[in-house]
Amino acid sequence: MDGITIALSKGRIFEETLPLLATAGIEPLENPETSRKLIIPTNRPDVRVVIVRATDAPTYVQYGAADLGVAGKDVLIEHGGDGLYQPIDLKIAKCRMMVAVPAGFDYANAVHQGARLRVATKYIRIAREHFAAKGVHVDLIKLYGSMELAPLAGLADAIVDLVSTGSTLKANNLVAVESVANISSRLIVNQSALKLKRARIAPILDAIAQVVNA
């Protein structure tokens, strides 16, 4: 397709990206929450939206299956931003990447130089870099489901996970003890598409940047 393809994930990112796309004159004609379609047309015949899993958005853009996309900074760090241009922090879907431990766990003593810690996370790269910078050895355990269960079941001493309100941690008697990174969603662009389709992509980037910076 010679038009523009935008990769978005369902839920919060899709909802919070809609007003930004609208400023660029792009409106999806169906809601992915109610439609079974994975490729959604827009009010512009030259623009379509593909619905992907949040963690897959950078891959679709990197390989050119999508020209533009929206991905959280957490996903981009974990994926590695090779071949991706990240021109705009959209300042949406904000949360924090945190280290959390069971209430009463002596974290300060557990992370002294040369210590060893078992950490459960789905963000292996982020966690490894964070603890390496502190000189702490970690055994990283990759999980895909609820991180909060890992310390409760004795699988890990700590978790590294996204926290927005903290209510899930509190409900499971866990406390956030350290901030790893502030997370928000970024607009990502395929570098080849930016060169080949600049006349069509640049106005979209400009319109979105104006709203974000306003």
VOGUVO-500344 format. One record per atom (N, C-alpha, C): residue in one letter; x, y, z; residue number from 1. Coordinates in steps of 0.02 Angstrom, whole numbers. Layout:
<sites>
> A, X, Y, Z, NUM .
...
</sites>
This chain:
<sites>
> M, 42, -60, 0, 1 .
> M, 0, 0, 0, 1 .
> M, 44, 62, 0, 1 .
> D, 27, 109, -44, 2 .
> D, 68, 169, -50, 2 .
> D, 48, 223, 0, 2 .
> G, -7, 211, 36, 3 .
> G, -30, 261, 84, 3 .
> G, 9, 257, 149, 3 .
> I, -20, 284, 202, 4 .
> I, 12, 284, 267, 4 .
> I, -22, 233, 312, 4 .
> T, 18, 191, 344, 5 .
> T, -9, 142, 392, 5 .
> T, 15, 160, 462, 5 .
> I, -31, 163, 509, 6 .
> I, -16, 181, 579, 6 .
> I, -30, 122, 624, 6 .
> A, 19, 100, 663, 7 .
> A, 11, 43, 709, 7 .
> A, -8, 69, 779, 7 .
> L, -66, 46, 803, 8 .
> L, -89, 65, 870, 8 .
> L, -111, 2, 908, 8 .
> S, -107, 6, 974, 9 .
> S, -132, -49, 1014, 9 .
> S, -198, -28, 1046, 9 .
> K, -239, -78, 1062, 10 .
> K, -304, -65, 1092, 10 .
> K, -297, -33, 1161, 10 .
> G, -353, -7, 1186, 11 .
> G, -355, 17, 1255, 11 .
> G, -331, 88, 1262, 11 .
> R, -292, 100, 1315, 12 .
> R, -274, 168, 1335, 12 .
> R, -236, 205, 1280, 12 .
> I, -189, 171, 1247, 13 .
> I, -149, 205, 1195, 13 .
> I, -194, 226, 1137, 13 .
> F, -239, 181, 1116, 14 .
> F, -284, 199, 1060, 14 .
> F, -328, 259, 1079, 14 .
> E, -359, 255, 1139, 15 .
> E, -404, 308, 1161, 15 .
> E, -368, 376, 1166, 15 .
> E, -308, 375, 1193, 16 .
> E, -272, 439, 1205, 16 .
> E, -238, 465, 1142, 16 .
> T, -230, 421, 1091, 17 .
> T, -200, 443, 1028, 17 .
> T, -253, 474, 982, 17 .
> L, -317, 453, 989, 18 .
> L, -370, 477, 945, 18 .
> L, -373, 554, 938, 18 .
> P, -373, 591, 994, 19 .
> P, -376, 665, 987, 19 .
> P, -316, 694, 951, 19 .
> L, -257, 661, 959, 20 .
> L, -197, 685, 926, 20 .
> L, -201, 674, 850, 20 .
> L, -226, 615, 831, 21 .
> L, -235, 601, 759, 21 .
> L, -287, 648, 729, 21 .
> A, -339, 663, 768, 22 .
> A, -392, 707, 743, 22 .
> A, -365, 775, 723, 22 .
> T, -315, 799, 760, 23 .
> T, -286, 864, 743, 23 .
> T, -250, 862, 676, 23 .
> A, -229, 801, 656, 24 .
> A, -197, 793, 591, 24 .
> A, -249, 774, 538, 24 .
> G, -313, 777, 557, 25 .
> G, -367, 762, 510, 25 .
> G, -377, 688, 497, 25 .
> I, -356, 646, 545, 26 .
> I, -362, 574, 537, 26 .
> I, -410, 546, 590, 26 .
> E, -463, 513, 567, 27 .
> E, -511, 484, 614, 27 .
> E, -527, 412, 593, 27 .
> P, -509, 362, 635, 28 .
> P, -527, 292, 620, 28 .
> P, -603, 285, 614, 28 .
> L, -625, 244, 566, 29 .
> L, -697, 237, 554, 29 .
> L, -729, 183, 598, 29 .
> E, -688, 145, 634, 30 .
> E, -715, 95, 680, 30 .
> E, -676, 94, 745, 30 .
> N, -708, 70, 798, 31 .
> N, -676, 64, 863, 31 .
> N, -650, -8, 870, 31 .
> P, -585, -16, 882, 32 .
> P, -557, -85, 887, 32 .
> P, -585, -125, 945, 32 .
> E, -614, -90, 995, 33 .
> E, -643, -126, 1052, 33 .
> E, -707, -163, 1031, 33 .
> T, -741, -137, 980, 34 .
> T, -804, -167, 958, 34 .
> T, -798, -201, 890, 34 .
> S, -749, -181, 851, 35 .
> S, -739, -211, 785, 35 .
> S, -692, -271, 789, 35 .
> R, -704, -320, 746, 36 .
> R, -659, -378, 744, 36 .
> R, -603, -367, 693, 36 .
> K, -607, -312, 657, 37 .
> K, -556, -299, 606, 37 .
> K, -489, -280, 638, 37 .
> L, -435, -302, 608, 38 .
> L, -369, -284, 631, 38 .
> L, -338, -229, 589, 38 .
> I, -369, -216, 530, 39 .
> I, -349, -160, 489, 39 .
> I, -410, -115, 482, 39 .
> I, -404, -55, 509, 40 .
> I, -462, -10, 513, 40 .
> I, -452, 50, 466, 40 .
> P, -501, 62, 422, 41 .
> P, -495, 119, 377, 41 .
> P, -507, 184, 416, 41 .
> T, -484, 239, 388, 42 .
> T, -496, 305, 418, 42 .
> T, -535, 348, 369, 42 .
> N, -551, 409, 391, 43 .
> N, -587, 456, 347, 43 .
> N, -544, 478, 288, 43 .
> R, -479, 463, 290, 44 .
> R, -435, 478, 234, 44 .
> R, -419, 415, 196, 44 .
> P, -434, 412, 131, 45 .
> P, -422, 350, 93, 45 .
> P, -350, 328, 91, 45 .
> D, -303, 375, 104, 46 .
> D, -232, 357, 101, 46 .
> D, -203, 339, 169, 46 .
> V, -245, 335, 220, 47 .
> V, -220, 319, 288, 47 .
> V, -261, 262, 318, 47 .
> R, -226, 212, 345, 48 .
> R, -261, 158, 381, 48 .
> R, -226, 145, 447, 48 .
> V, -263, 114, 493, 49 .
> V, -236, 97, 559, 49 .
> V, -234, 21, 565, 49 .
> V, -177, -6, 588, 50 .
> V, -174, -78, 602, 50 .
> V, -172, -86, 678, 50 .
> I, -211, -133, 703, 51 .
> I, -216, -145, 775, 51 .
> I, -168, -201, 794, 51 .
> V, -119, -185, 835, 52 .
> V, -67, -233, 855, 52 .
> V, -61, -237, 930, 52 .
> R, -29, -287, 954, 53 .
> R, -14, -291, 1025, 53 .
> R, 36, -236, 1042, 53 .
> A, 30, -206, 1100, 54 .
> A, 73, -149, 1118, 54 .
> A, 147, -165, 1109, 54 .
> T, 167, -225, 1128, 55 .
> T, 238, -243, 1124, 55 .
> T, 261, -256, 1052, 55 .
> D, 213, -263, 1005, 56 .
> D, 231, -275, 935, 56 .
> D, 236, -212, 893, 56 .
> A, 211, -156, 919, 57 .
> A, 210, -94, 879, 57 .
> A, 279, -75, 852, 57 .
> P, 332, -76, 893, 58 .
> P, 398, -58, 866, 58 .
> P, 421, -105, 810, 58 .
> T, 403, -170, 814, 59 .
> T, 423, -218, 764, 59 .
> T, 390, -203, 697, 59 .
> Y, 325, -188, 699, 60 .
> Y, 289, -171, 637, 60 .
> Y, 319, -109, 604, 60 .
> V, 337, -59, 645, 61 .
> V, 365, 3, 618, 61 .
> V, 437, -9, 595, 61 .
> Q, 476, -45, 634, 62 .
> Q, 546, -58, 617, 62 .
> Q, 552, -92, 548, 62 .
> Y, 508, -140, 534, 63 .
> Y, 513, -178, 472, 63 .
> Y, 472, -148, 415, 63 .
> G, 440, -90, 428, 64 .
> G, 405, -56, 375, 64 .
> G, 335, -80, 360, 64 .
> A, 309, -127, 401, 65 .
> A, 240, -148, 393, 65 .
> A, 192, -92, 413, 65 .
> A, 218, -46, 455, 66 .
> A, 182, 15, 472, 66 .
> A, 232, 73, 465, 66 .
> D, 206, 130, 443, 67 .
> D, 249, 189, 434, 67 .
> D, 259, 226, 500, 67 .
> L, 204, 229, 539, 68 .
> L, 204, 264, 603, 68 .
> L, 174, 217, 655, 68 .
> G, 187, 232, 718, 69 .
> G, 156, 193, 772, 69 .
> G, 162, 231, 837, 69 .
> V, 130, 203, 887, 70 .
> V, 135, 232, 955, 70 .
> V, 155, 176, 1001, 70 .
> A, 207, 188, 1041, 71 .
> A, 232, 136, 1088, 71 .
> A, 256, 169, 1151, 71 .
> G, 246, 134, 1207, 72 .
> G, 270, 158, 1271, 72 .
> G, 346, 157, 1274, 72 .
> K, 374, 203, 1313, 73 .
> K, 447, 205, 1320, 73 .
> K, 473, 138, 1348, 73 .
> D, 433, 105, 1391, 74 .
> D, 453, 41, 1419, 74 .
> D, 463, -11, 1363, 74 .
> V, 416, -12, 1316, 75 .
> V, 420, -59, 1260, 75 .
> V, 480, -43, 1215, 75 .
> L, 491, 22, 1204, 76 .
> L, 546, 43, 1160, 76 .
> L, 615, 27, 1190, 76 .
> I, 622, 37, 1255, 77 .
> I, 686, 20, 1288, 77 .
> I, 697, -55, 1284, 77 .
> E, 645, -93, 1298, 78 .
> E, 651, -166, 1299, 78 .
> E, 663, -193, 1229, 78 .
> H, 631, -164, 1179, 79 .
> H, 636, -186, 1110, 79 .
> H, 703, -165, 1080, 79 .
> G, 728, -107, 1101, 80 .
> G, 786, -78, 1069, 80 .
> G, 761, -37, 1010, 80 .
> G, 781, 25, 1004, 81 .
> G, 750, 70, 955, 81 .
> G, 783, 69, 886, 81 .
> D, 814, 12, 867, 82 .
> D, 849, 9, 802, 82 .
> D, 801, 24, 744, 82 .
> G, 823, 66, 699, 83 .
> G, 784, 80, 639, 83 .
> G, 722, 122, 652, 83 .
> L, 715, 149, 713, 84 .
> L, 656, 188, 730, 84 .
> L, 675, 260, 745, 84 .
> Y, 636, 305, 717, 85 .
> Y, 643, 376, 732, 85 .
> Y, 589, 390, 784, 85 .
> Q, 608, 423, 839, 86 .
> Q, 560, 436, 894, 86 .
> Q, 554, 512, 904, 86 .
> P, 518, 545, 858, 87 .
> P, 520, 619, 859, 87 .
> P, 480, 653, 915, 87 .
> I, 428, 619, 940, 88 .
> I, 383, 655, 986, 88 .
> I, 365, 612, 1047, 88 .
> D, 377, 640, 1107, 89 .
> D, 349, 611, 1168, 89 .
> D, 277, 636, 1171, 89 .
> L, 229, 591, 1163, 90 .
> L, 159, 612, 1160, 90 .
> L, 131, 631, 1229, 90 .
> K, 169, 614, 1282, 91 .
> K, 148, 630, 1351, 91 .
> K, 81, 600, 1369, 91 .
> I, 67, 541, 1340, 92 .
> I, 6, 505, 1357, 92 .
> I, 23, 437, 1388, 92 .
> A, -28, 404, 1418, 93 .
> A, -19, 339, 1449, 93 .
> A, 41, 341, 1498, 93 .
> K, 41, 393, 1540, 94 .
> K, 97, 403, 1586, 94 .
> K, 93, 355, 1646, 94 .
> C, 151, 330, 1666, 95 .
> C, 157, 290, 1727, 95 .
> C, 231, 288, 1745, 95 .
> R, 248, 249, 1796, 96 .
> R, 318, 244, 1816, 96 .
> R, 339, 172, 1820, 96 .
> M, 400, 159, 1799, 97 .
> M, 431, 93, 1809, 97 .
> M, 462, 94, 1878, 97 .
> M, 441, 46, 1921, 98 .
> M, 463, 47, 1990, 98 .
> M, 489, -21, 2012, 98 .
> V, 531, -19, 2063, 99 .
> V, 549, -80, 2100, 99 .
> V, 501, -84, 2159, 99 .
> A, 471, -142, 2169, 100 .
> A, 426, -151, 2226, 100 .
> A, 444, -215, 2264, 100 .
> V, 434, -213, 2329, 101 .
> V, 450, -270, 2373, 101 .
> V, 394, -280, 2423, 101 .
> P, 392, -338, 2456, 102 .
> P, 341, -347, 2509, 102 .
> P, 352, -297, 2565, 102 .
> A, 298, -273, 2595, 103 .
> A, 303, -227, 2651, 103 .
> A, 345, -260, 2706, 103 .
> G, 392, -222, 2733, 104 .
> G, 435, -250, 2786, 104 .
> G, 501, -278, 2761, 104 .
> F, 507, -287, 2695, 105 .
> F, 570, -312, 2666, 105 .
> F, 622, -257, 2669, 105 .
> D, 681, -272, 2695, 106 .
> D, 734, -221, 2703, 106 .
> D, 771, -212, 2636, 106 .
> Y, 742, -172, 2592, 107 .
> Y, 770, -164, 2525, 107 .
> Y, 838, -130, 2526, 107 .
> A, 844, -77, 2567, 108 .
> A, 907, -39, 2570, 108 .
> A, 966, -86, 2586, 108 .
> N, 955, -131, 2632, 109 .
> N, 1008, -178, 2652, 109 .
> N, 1019, -231, 2598, 109 .
> A, 966, -246, 2561, 110 .
> A, 970, -300, 2511, 110 .
> A, 1006, -279, 2448, 110 .
> V, 1012, -213, 2436, 111 .
> V, 1043, -192, 2374, 111 .
> V, 1112, -159, 2383, 111 .
> H, 1146, -176, 2437, 112 .
> H, 1214, -149, 2444, 112 .
> H, 1259, -179, 2391, 112 .
> Q, 1314, -145, 2378, 113 .
> Q, 1361, -165, 2325, 113 .
> Q, 1380, -238, 2333, 113 .
> G, 1372, -276, 2277, 114 .
> G, 1392, -346, 2278, 114 .
> G, 1338, -393, 2303, 114 .
> A, 1280, -366, 2321, 115 .
> A, 1226, -409, 2345, 115 .
> A, 1195, -449, 2287, 115 .
> R, 1154, -497, 2304, 116 .
> R, 1120, -537, 2253, 116 .
> R, 1045, -537, 2269, 116 .
> L, 1006, -526, 2216, 117 .
> L, 934, -517, 2225, 117 .
> L, 897, -555, 2171, 117 .
> R, 840, -586, 2189, 118 .
> R, 798, -618, 2138, 118 .
> R, 742, -569, 2119, 118 .
> V, 738, -553, 2055, 119 .
> V, 691, -502, 2032, 119 .
> V, 647, -531, 1977, 119 .
> A, 581, -526, 1986, 120 .
> A, 534, -548, 1934, 120 .
> A, 511, -488, 1894, 120 .
> T, 509, -495, 1827, 121 .
> T, 489, -440, 1785, 121 .
> T, 476, -465, 1714, 121 .
> K, 440, -426, 1675, 122 .
> K, 438, -441, 1603, 122 .
> K, 484, -393, 1566, 122 .
> Y, 515, -346, 1603, 123 .
> Y, 560, -297, 1573, 123 .
> Y, 632, -315, 1590, 123 .
> I, 656, -368, 1559, 124 .
> I, 721, -396, 1576, 124 .
> I, 778, -347, 1564, 124 .
> R, 778, -315, 1506, 125 .
> R, 832, -268, 1488, 125 .
> R, 833, -208, 1536, 125 .
> I, 775, -180, 1549, 126 .
> I, 770, -122, 1593, 126 .
> I, 794, -139, 1663, 126 .
> A, 771, -196, 1689, 127 .
> A, 791, -217, 1756, 127 .
> A, 866, -231, 1760, 127 .
> R, 892, -265, 1709, 128 .
> R, 964, -282, 1709, 128 .
> R, 1006, -218, 1712, 128 .
> E, 989, -170, 1669, 129 .
> E, 1028, -108, 1666, 129 .
> E, 1022, -68, 1731, 129 .
> H, 962, -67, 1760, 130 .
> H, 951, -30, 1822, 130 .
> H, 995, -57, 1879, 130 .
> F, 994, -122, 1888, 131 .
> F, 1032, -152, 1944, 131 .
> F, 1107, -154, 1930, 131 .
> A, 1125, -162, 1866, 132 .
> A, 1196, -162, 1848, 132 .
> A, 1228, -94, 1866, 132 .
> A, 1190, -41, 1856, 133 .
> A, 1215, 27, 1871, 133 .
> A, 1226, 36, 1946, 133 .
> K, 1191, -5, 1986, 134 .
> K, 1198, -1, 2059, 134 .
> K, 1250, -51, 2085, 134 .
> G, 1276, -93, 2040, 135 .
> G, 1325, -143, 2061, 135 .
> G, 1293, -201, 2099, 135 .
> V, 1229, -213, 2086, 136 .
> V, 1193, -267, 2120, 136 .
> V, 1183, -325, 2072, 136 .
> H, 1201, -386, 2094, 137 .
> H, 1190, -445, 2053, 137 .
> H, 1118, -466, 2058, 137 .
> V, 1085, -478, 2001, 138 .
> V, 1016, -499, 2004, 138 .
> V, 1005, -563, 1964, 138 .
> D, 965, -607, 1992, 139 .
> D, 939, -664, 1954, 139 .
> D, 871, -641, 1928, 139 .
> L, 866, -632, 1862, 140 .
> L, 805, -606, 1833, 140 .
> L, 759, -664, 1812, 140 .
> I, 697, -660, 1833, 141 .
> I, 648, -711, 1818, 141 .
> I, 595, -679, 1774, 141 .
> K, 589, -702, 1712, 142 .
> K, 541, -671, 1666, 142 .
> K, 472, -700, 1676, 142 .
> L, 424, -655, 1688, 143 .
> L, 354, -674, 1695, 143 .
> L, 313, -634, 1646, 143 .
> Y, 255, -661, 1627, 144 .
> Y, 210, -625, 1582, 144 .
> Y, 146, -604, 1617, 144 .
> G, 130, -637, 1672, 145 .
> G, 67, -622, 1708, 145 .
> G, 77, -572, 1764, 145 .
> S, 37, -580, 1816, 146 .
> S, 38, -533, 1873, 146 .
> S, 104, -537, 1911, 146 .
> M, 142, -483, 1908, 147 .
> M, 207, -482, 1942, 147 .
> M, 198, -486, 2019, 147 .
> E, 144, -457, 2043, 148 .
> E, 134, -451, 2116, 148 .
> E, 136, -519, 2151, 148 .
> L, 118, -571, 2114, 149 .
> L, 115, -638, 2145, 149 .
> L, 185, -665, 2162, 149 .
> A, 234, -645, 2122, 150 .
> A, 302, -675, 2129, 150 .
> A, 331, -670, 2199, 150 .
> P, 332, -609, 2230, 151 .
> P, 359, -606, 2298, 151 .
> P, 314, -641, 2349, 151 .
> L, 249, -638, 2337, 152 .
> L, 202, -669, 2385, 152 .
> L, 209, -744, 2386, 152 .
> A, 226, -773, 2328, 153 .
> A, 233, -846, 2323, 153 .
> A, 304, -869, 2337, 153 .
> G, 350, -821, 2351, 154 .
> G, 419, -839, 2366, 154 .
> G, 462, -851, 2304, 154 .
> L, 437, -831, 2246, 155 .
> L, 475, -840, 2184, 155 .
> L, 530, -788, 2177, 155 .
> A, 518, -727, 2203, 156 .
> A, 566, -672, 2195, 156 .
> A, 567, -628, 2258, 156 .
> D, 623, -592, 2266, 157 .
> D, 627, -544, 2322, 157 .
> D, 592, -479, 2304, 157 .
> A, 595, -461, 2239, 158 .
> A, 570, -397, 2217, 158 .
> A, 542, -404, 2146, 158 .
> I, 505, -353, 2125, 159 .
> I, 480, -351, 2057, 159 .
> I, 499, -283, 2026, 159 .
> V, 503, -282, 1960, 160 .
> V, 509, -220, 1922, 160 .
> V, 450, -218, 1875, 160 .
> D, 407, -167, 1884, 161 .
> D, 345, -166, 1845, 161 .
> D, 320, -94, 1838, 161 .
> L, 272, -85, 1792, 162 .
> L, 240, -20, 1784, 162 .
> L, 191, -8, 1840, 162 .
> V, 191, 53, 1866, 163 .
> V, 144, 72, 1919, 163 .
> V, 110, 136, 1897, 163 .
> S, 43, 136, 1897, 164 .
> S, 8, 198, 1881, 164 .
> S, -23, 228, 1944, 164 .
> T, -67, 190, 1978, 165 .
> T, -97, 217, 2040, 165 .
> T, -66, 187, 2103, 165 .
> G, -38, 126, 2097, 166 .
> G, -9, 93, 2156, 166 .
> G, -60, 52, 2195, 166 .
> S, -123, 53, 2173, 167 .
> S, -175, 18, 2210, 167 .
> S, -166, -58, 2209, 167 .
> T, -141, -85, 2153, 168 .
> T, -130, -158, 2149, 168 .
> T, -74, -179, 2196, 168 .
> L, -21, -138, 2200, 169 .
> L, 33, -153, 2247, 169 .
> L, 6, -155, 2319, 169 .
> K, -32, -102, 2335, 170 .
> K, -58, -95, 2403, 170 .
> K, -103, -154, 2421, 170 .
> A, -145, -174, 2373, 171 .
> A, -192, -230, 2386, 171 .
> A, -155, -295, 2399, 171 .
> N, -94, -300, 2375, 172 .
> N, -55, -361, 2384, 172 .
> N, 2, -353, 2434, 172 .
> N, -3, -301, 2475, 173 .
> N, 45, -288, 2529, 173 .
> N, 116, -279, 2504, 173 .
> L, 122, -245, 2446, 174 .
> L, 188, -229, 2418, 174 .
> L, 197, -154, 2420, 174 .
> V, 259, -132, 2423, 175 .
> V, 274, -60, 2422, 175 .
> V, 326, -44, 2368, 175 .
> A, 315, 12, 2334, 176 .
> A, 364, 35, 2285, 176 .
> A, 422, 67, 2323, 176 .
> V, 483, 45, 2308, 177 .
> V, 540, 69, 2347, 177 .
> V, 590, 109, 2305, 177 .
> E, 583, 106, 2238, 178 .
> E, 631, 141, 2196, 178 .
> E, 602, 153, 2127, 178 .
> S, 613, 214, 2102, 179 .
> S, 591, 230, 2034, 179 .
> S, 646, 211, 1985, 179 .
> V, 627, 177, 1931, 180 .
> V, 675, 157, 1880, 180 .
> V, 672, 207, 1822, 180 .
> A, 611, 225, 1800, 181 .
> A, 604, 272, 1744, 181 .
> A, 532, 298, 1741, 181 .
> N, 525, 359, 1717, 182 .
> N, 459, 386, 1702, 182 .
> N, 441, 363, 1631, 182 .
> I, 381, 337, 1623, 183 .
> I, 360, 308, 1560, 183 .
> I, 302, 348, 1529, 183 .
> S, 306, 359, 1464, 184 .
> S, 249, 386, 1427, 184 .
> S, 255, 358, 1357, 184 .
> S, 204, 372, 1315, 185 .
> S, 205, 343, 1248, 185 .
> S, 237, 390, 1198, 185 .
> R, 272, 362, 1150, 186 .
> R, 308, 400, 1098, 186 .
> R, 278, 386, 1030, 186 .
> L, 282, 436, 987, 187 .
> L, 266, 424, 916, 187 .
> L, 330, 397, 884, 187 .
> I, 323, 341, 848, 188 .
> I, 382, 312, 816, 188 .
> I, 370, 310, 740, 188 .
> V, 424, 318, 703, 189 .
> V, 419, 323, 630, 189 .
> V, 472, 279, 598, 189 .
> N, 453, 243, 545, 190 .
> N, 501, 204, 507, 190 .
> N, 546, 253, 468, 190 .
> Q, 611, 244, 474, 191 .
> Q, 658, 293, 446, 191 .
> Q, 655, 296, 370, 191 .
> S, 645, 239, 337, 192 .
> S, 640, 239, 264, 192 .
> S, 576, 274, 242, 192 .
> A, 521, 260, 278, 193 .
> A, 457, 291, 260, 193 .
> A, 461, 367, 267, 193 .
> L, 499, 389, 317, 194 .
> L, 506, 462, 327, 194 .
> L, 539, 495, 267, 194 .
> K, 586, 459, 236, 195 .
> K, 619, 486, 176, 195 .
> K, 573, 481, 114, 195 .
> L, 544, 421, 105, 196 .
> L, 506, 408, 44, 196 .
> L, 437, 441, 43, 196 .
> K, 407, 450, 103, 197 .
> K, 339, 477, 107, 197 .
> K, 337, 542, 146, 197 .
> R, 393, 578, 146, 198 .
> R, 399, 637, 188, 198 .
> R, 343, 687, 177, 198 .
> A, 322, 696, 114, 199 .
> A, 271, 747, 99, 199 .
> A, 205, 732, 135, 199 .
> R, 191, 667, 146, 200 .
> R, 129, 649, 180, 200 .
> R, 138, 640, 256, 200 .
> I, 197, 616, 276, 201 .
> I, 208, 603, 347, 201 .
> I, 223, 667, 386, 201 .
> A, 262, 712, 356, 202 .
> A, 283, 773, 392, 202 .
> A, 224, 814, 419, 202 .
> P, 170, 826, 378, 203 .
> P, 114, 864, 405, 203 .
> P, 80, 831, 465, 203 .
> I, 79, 764, 465, 204 .
> I, 50, 727, 522, 204 .
> I, 92, 739, 585, 204 .
> L, 158, 733, 577, 205 .
> L, 203, 744, 634, 205 .
> L, 197, 816, 659, 205 .
> D, 194, 863, 613, 206 .
> D, 190, 934, 633, 206 .
> D, 126, 948, 671, 206 .
> A, 70, 922, 647, 207 .
> A, 5, 934, 680, 207 .
> A, 4, 905, 750, 207 .
> I, 31, 844, 757, 208 .
> I, 32, 811, 823, 208 .
> I, 80, 848, 870, 208 .
> A, 137, 868, 844, 209 .
> A, 187, 903, 886, 209 .
> A, 158, 968, 912, 209 .
> Q, 120, 1004, 871, 210 .
> Q, 91, 1068, 892, 210 .
> Q, 44, 1059, 951, 210 .
> V, 3, 1005, 948, 211 .
> V, -44, 992, 1003, 211 .
> V, -8, 972, 1066, 211 .
> V, 42, 927, 1059, 212 .
> V, 78, 903, 1117, 212 .
> V, 116, 961, 1152, 212 .
> N, 144, 1005, 1111, 213 .
> N, 184, 1060, 1139, 213 .
> N, 142, 1121, 1161, 213 .
> A, 79, 1120, 1144, 214 .
> A, 36, 1178, 1160, 214 .
> A, 27, 1184, 1235, 214 .
</sites>
